[in-house]
Amino acid sequence: MTLYELNQLVQETIEEGFPDTYWVQGELSEGRAGYGGHFYGELIQRDEENSAIIAKARVNCWVNTYRKVAKEFEAMTGETLRQGLTVMLEVTVTFHPQYGYSLNILDIDPSYTLGDMSKRRQAILRQLEEDGILHDNQALSLPLLMNRIAVVSSSTAAGYGDFCNQLEQNEYGLRFQYRLFPALMQGGKVEESVTVALTQIAEEADQWDAVVIIRGGGATSDLSDFDSYPLAACIAQFPLPVITGIGHERDETVLDYVAHTHLKTPTAVAAFLIEHQLETATRLEELQRTITSAVTNRLVQEQQHIARLSSVLPLAFRSVRERQEHRLQTLLQRLNTAHHDRSQRESHCLDLLEQQFRSFDPALLLRRGYSITLVDGRPVRDVARLKAGQQLTTRVENGEITSIIQTCKKN
């Protein structure tokens, strides 16, 4: 028996043993549309405990069937048949002598994939809530002035260009300062790329008012790249408000649930920023009018007050001046009186002193019969200081007597 003959026997056995169609669930580990529009992929099953692959089968979907089921599948799920999706397929079991065992896809149940995507999303959200960070970013307050915007997007994304044009050409003339932090917005490196961009922004957080994550023009199927716990946790705990515009009208990702504000498209994000700034500008204009009015009214009141003071002050000044002049006159009179009294007292004292001084005049003593004895022009007070032979001068009222000491005796 040749190999071909053996494979034919296996083919007949399988076709006879599995004549029906079967619904089978698994994960697409590969998936692509090949030459002629046919779909080729690989379906696997993983162990629930360690995620090891425990089953594998090649899957095919011929072009006519593929066009139909792929269109319906994408319409319901927003996804294309691609690697990583969990699917429920209606298949027939086939065996080809040359290509071997495979499953031929006849139909796909989109609701199963939706359920799996939803379960995965809910599991991430549940973990975020258990960690206590699900609503952290939403608890931040949007700054009153929000015109310094850090943008996370692809530089080639059409949505980024639309976002920039709408900000720059807004009809109100509002100005925004924004800078692109480039990141991949589709493919397997979305999580890593966006996280790196957010880390760069966090290092200079004081220079920005908010972060915008936008994406436009990409495939809807790429939205599942944003259903990531590490990326969602980074945004939930980010120090600035995060605004997302990464989906389409009917799509939401985990990032939309944790972001401060989520909008559908980049243009919707730009419109939100413009509206916020317009509201702020309107409030500032109202405050300006209020302050201007209050200041004007206060100036009028103060001018009226000054006018009243201007009419009252001359009278008040005249009254004060008269009181002070009267007070000065009274003080002057008191001062003159006190000066006169003091002068009389001092004059009387001088008279008494003069009388006392005159009572000590030696001439008065001489008139009474007393005399003054001098030695060398000085009065003699102590006999012990005199000696025989010294000349004495004795003064009386009408002259002087000169004599020589013969003896001295102390009493």
C-alpha positions in Angstrom: 0.0 0.0 0.0 1.3 3.4 -1.0 1.1 6.4 1.3 -1.4 7.9 -1.1 -3.5 4.7 -0.9 -3.3 4.8 2.9 -4.2 8.5 3.0 -7.2 7.8 0.7 -8.3 5.1 3.1 -8.0 7.5 6.0 -10.0 10.1 4.0 -12.8 7.6 3.3 -12.9 6.5 6.9 -13.1 10.1 8.2 -15.7 11.1 5.7 -17.8 8.1 6.6 -17.2 8.4 10.3 -17.9 12.2 10.5 -20.6 12.9 8.0 -22.3 15.7 10.0 -21.3 19.2 10.8 -20.0 20.1 14.3 -19.8 23.3 16.4 -16.4 23.5 17.9 -14.8 26.2 20.0 -11.2 27.2 20.2 -8.6 30.0 19.8 -7.3 31.2 16.5 -3.5 31.0 16.8 -3.2 31.9 13.1 -5.5 33.5 10.6 -5.1 35.1 7.2 -6.8 35.6 3.9 -4.7 33.9 1.3 -4.5 33.8 -2.5 -7.9 33.7 -4.1 -9.6 35.1 -1.0 -9.7 31.9 0.9 -9.1 31.9 4.7 -6.4 29.8 6.3 -5.8 29.5 9.9 -5.1 27.3 12.9 -7.4 26.5 15.8 -6.0 25.5 19.2 -7.2 24.7 22.7 -5.3 25.5 25.8 -5.2 23.9 29.2 -7.2 26.0 31.6 -4.6 25.6 34.4 -1.3 26.3 32.6 -2.4 27.6 29.2 -0.4 24.8 27.4 -1.7 23.8 24.0 -3.5 20.5 24.2 -5.2 20.4 20.8 -4.6 21.8 17.4 -6.2 21.7 14.0 -5.8 23.5 10.7 -9.0 25.4 9.6 -10.0 26.6 6.1 -12.8 28.7 4.8 -13.4 28.9 1.1 -13.8 32.3 -0.5 -17.6 32.4 -1.0 -18.3 31.2 2.5 -15.6 33.4 4.0 -16.9 36.6 2.5 -20.3 35.9 3.9 -19.4 34.8 7.4 -16.5 37.3 7.8 -18.9 40.2 6.9 -21.5 39.1 9.4 -18.9 38.4 12.1 -17.3 41.8 11.8 -20.6 43.6 11.7 -21.5 42.1 15.1 -18.2 42.0 16.8 -16.2 44.8 15.2 -13.4 42.2 14.7 -11.9 40.4 11.8 -11.0 36.7 12.0 -7.5 37.1 13.4 -5.0 35.6 15.8 -5.9 35.6 19.5 -9.7 35.5 19.1 -11.8 32.8 20.7 -14.4 31.6 18.3 -17.2 29.1 17.9 -17.1 27.5 14.4 -19.4 25.2 12.5 -17.1 22.8 10.7 -16.9 19.6 8.7 -14.1 17.2 9.4 -11.9 16.6 6.3 -8.8 14.8 5.4 -6.9 15.4 2.2 -4.3 12.8 1.0 -1.8 15.6 0.3 -2.6 18.3 3.0 -3.8 16.1 5.8 -6.4 16.7 8.5 -8.3 20.0 8.6 -11.6 21.5 9.6 -13.6 23.3 6.9 -15.5 26.3 8.2 -19.1 26.6 7.2 -20.3 29.3 9.7 -19.2 31.3 12.8 -21.2 32.3 15.9 -20.3 35.9 16.6 -22.2 36.0 19.9 -19.7 33.4 21.3 -16.8 35.7 20.5 -18.6 38.7 21.8 -19.2 36.9 25.0 -15.6 35.9 25.3 -14.5 39.5 24.6 -16.9 40.8 27.1 -15.8 38.3 29.7 -12.2 39.3 29.2 -13.1 42.9 29.4 -15.2 42.4 32.6 -12.4 40.4 34.2 -10.0 43.3 33.6 -12.5 45.8 35.0 -13.2 43.6 38.0 -9.4 43.3 38.7 -9.1 47.1 38.5 -11.9 47.6 40.9 -10.5 45.0 43.3 -7.2 46.9 43.2 -9.1 50.1 44.1 -8.0 52.1 41.1 -10.8 51.8 38.6 -12.1 55.3 39.1 -8.9 57.1 40.2 -8.4 59.1 37.1 -12.1 60.1 36.9 -11.7 61.5 40.4 -9.3 64.1 39.1 -10.7 67.6 38.3 -10.4 69.0 34.9 -8.3 72.2 35.1 -10.2 75.4 34.4 -7.6 76.4 31.7 -7.0 73.2 29.7 -5.0 74.3 26.7 -1.7 72.4 27.2 -2.4 69.0 25.8 -0.1 66.0 25.6 -1.2 63.8 22.7 -0.6 60.0 22.4 -1.2 58.8 18.9 0.5 57.7 15.7 2.0 60.6 13.7 0.6 59.0 10.5 -2.9 58.5 11.8 -5.6 60.3 9.9 -7.3 60.9 13.2 -4.3 62.8 14.6 -4.3 65.1 11.6 -8.1 65.8 12.0 -7.6 66.5 15.7 -4.8 69.0 15.0 -6.7 70.8 12.2 -9.8 71.1 14.4 -7.9 72.6 17.3 -6.0 75.1 15.1 -8.9 76.2 13.0 -11.5 76.5 15.7 -14.0 79.3 14.9 -13.5 81.0 18.3 -9.8 81.7 17.8 -8.9 79.7 20.9 -5.2 78.8 21.2 -3.9 75.4 22.3 -0.4 74.2 23.0 0.0 70.5 22.2 2.7 68.0 21.5 2.7 64.5 20.0 4.2 61.6 22.0 4.3 59.0 19.2 2.9 55.5 19.9 1.7 52.5 17.9 -2.1 52.4 17.8 -2.5 49.0 16.3 -0.8 45.7 16.4 0.8 43.6 19.2 2.9 46.4 20.6 0.1 48.9 21.4 0.4 48.2 25.2 4.2 48.7 25.3 4.2 51.7 23.0 1.4 53.6 24.7 2.9 52.9 28.1 6.2 54.3 27.1 4.6 57.5 25.8 2.6 57.9 29.1 5.8 57.4 31.1 7.5 60.2 29.1 4.5 62.5 29.8 4.4 61.7 33.5 8.1 62.8 33.8 7.0 66.3 32.8 3.5 66.3 34.1 3.7 69.9 35.4 4.0 71.1 31.8 0.6 69.6 30.7 -3.0 70.1 31.7 -4.4 66.8 30.2 -3.5 63.8 28.2 -5.3 62.8 25.0 -5.1 59.3 23.5 -6.6 59.2 20.0 -6.7 56.8 17.1 -8.3 57.1 13.7 -8.4 55.3 10.5 -7.4 51.9 11.9 -9.3 48.6 11.7 -12.0 48.1 14.3 -10.5 44.7 15.1 -7.4 46.5 16.5 -9.5 47.9 19.3 -9.0 44.8 21.4 -5.3 45.8 21.7 -6.5 48.4 24.2 -8.2 45.8 26.4 -5.1 45.5 28.5 -4.8 45.5 32.3 -1.3 47.0 32.5 -2.2 49.8 30.2 -5.6 50.4 31.9 -3.8 50.5 35.3 -1.3 53.0 34.0 -4.1 55.3 32.8 -6.2 54.8 35.9 -3.4 56.0 38.2 -2.1 58.7 35.9 -1.5 62.1 37.6 -3.3 64.0 34.8 -6.8 63.7 33.4 -6.8 61.3 30.4 -9.2 61.8 27.6 -9.7 58.9 25.0 -10.9 58.9 21.5 -9.8 55.5 20.2 -13.1 53.9 19.1 -16.0 54.2 16.8 -19.6 55.0 17.5 -20.5 51.6 19.0 -17.1 50.5 20.5 -15.8 50.8 23.9 -12.5 49.5 25.4 -11.3 49.0 28.9 -9.3 52.2 28.5 -12.6 54.1 27.9 -13.9 52.8 31.3 -10.8 54.0 33.3 -10.2 57.3 31.5 -11.4 60.5 33.0 -13.5 61.3 29.8 -14.0 59.0 26.8 -15.3 60.1 23.5 -15.8 58.2 20.2 -13.4 59.9 17.8 -10.4 62.3 17.7 -12.6 65.0 16.3 -15.0 64.5 19.2 -12.0 65.0 21.6 -11.0 68.2 19.8 -14.6 69.5 20.0 -14.7 68.6 23.7 -11.4 70.6 24.4 -12.7 73.6 22.4 -16.0 73.5 24.2 -14.3 73.4 27.6 -12.0 76.3 26.7 -15.0 78.3 25.3 -16.9 77.7 28.6 -13.8 78.9 30.5 -13.4 82.0 28.3 -17.1 82.8 28.8 -16.8 82.5 32.6 -13.8 84.7 32.5 -15.6 87.3 30.5 -18.5 87.2 32.9 -16.1 87.6 35.8 -14.4 90.5 34.0 -17.7 92.2 33.5 -18.7 91.6 37.2 -15.4 92.9 38.5 -15.5 95.9 36.1 -19.0 96.7 37.2 -18.1 96.3 40.9 -15.0 98.5 40.5 -17.0 101.2 38.6 -19.7 101.2 41.3 -17.1 101.4 44.1 -15.3 104.3 42.3 -18.6 106.2 42.1 -19.3 105.6 45.7 -15.8 106.7 46.7 -16.1 109.8 44.5 -19.4 110.7 46.2 -17.8 110.1 49.6 -14.9 112.4 48.7 -17.3 115.0 47.5 -19.2 114.9 50.8 -15.9 115.1 52.7 -14.9 118.0 50.6 -18.0 120.0 51.7 -17.6 118.9 55.3 -13.9 119.2 55.8 -13.6 123.1 55.6 -16.2 123.4 58.4 -14.6 120.7 60.4 -11.2 122.2 59.9 -12.4 125.7 61.0 -14.0 124.2 64.1 -10.8 122.3 65.0 -8.7 125.4 64.3 -10.9 127.6 66.6 -10.7 125.0 69.3 -7.0 124.7 69.0 -6.5 128.5 69.0 -8.7 128.8 72.1 -6.6 126.1 73.7 -3.4 127.8 72.8 -4.7 131.2 74.2 -5.6 129.5 77.4 -2.2 127.8 77.7 -0.5 131.1 76.9 -2.4 132.9 79.7 -1.6 130.1 82.1 2.1 130.3 81.1 2.2 134.1 81.6 0.6 133.8 85.0 2.9 131.0 86.0 5.9 133.0 84.8 4.8 136.1 86.8 4.3 134.0 89.9 7.6 132.3 89.5 9.4 135.6 88.9 8.0 137.0 92.1 9.0 134.0 94.1 12.5 134.0 92.6 12.9 137.8 93.2 11.9 137.4 96.9 14.4 134.6 97.3 17.1 136.8 95.8 16.2 139.5 98.3 16.6 137.1 101.2 19.9 135.8 99.8 21.1 139.4 99.4 20.2 140.1 103.1 22.0 136.9 104.2 25.0 137.8 102.1 25.2 141.3 103.6 24.9 140.0 107.1 28.2 138.3 106.5 30.0 141.5 105.4 33.2 142.0 107.7 32.6 145.8 107.5 29.5 145.3 109.7 31.6 143.6 112.3 34.2 146.3 112.3 31.5 149.0 112.9 30.4 147.1 116.0 34.0 147.5 117.5 35.5 144.2 116.4 38.9 144.0 114.6 40.6 141.5 112.2 44.2 140.4 112.7 46.2 139.3 109.6 49.5 137.6 109.1 50.8 137.8 105.5 47.4 139.0 104.4 45.5 136.0 105.9 43.2 136.1 109.0 44.7 134.6 112.2 42.6 131.7 113.5 45.1 129.6 115.4 47.7 131.0 117.8 49.8 127.9 117.5 50.7 128.8 114.0 52.2 132.2 115.1 55.7 132.8 116.4 57.7 135.7 118.0 59.0 138.3 115.6 56.2 138.0 113.0 54.5 141.2 111.8 50.8 141.5 112.4 48.3 143.8 110.8 45.2 144.7 112.7 42.2 146.2 110.9 39.6 148.3 112.7 36.7 150.4 111.3 38.8 153.4 110.4 42.3 152.0 109.8 45.0 149.4 110.3 47.6 148.9 113.1 51.0 147.2 112.5 52.7 145.4 115.3 55.5 142.8 116.1 54.7 139.6 118.1 56.8 139.3 121.2 55.1 136.3 122.8 52.3 133.9 121.9 50.3 131.9 124.5 47.5 129.4 123.6 44.5 129.4 126.0 
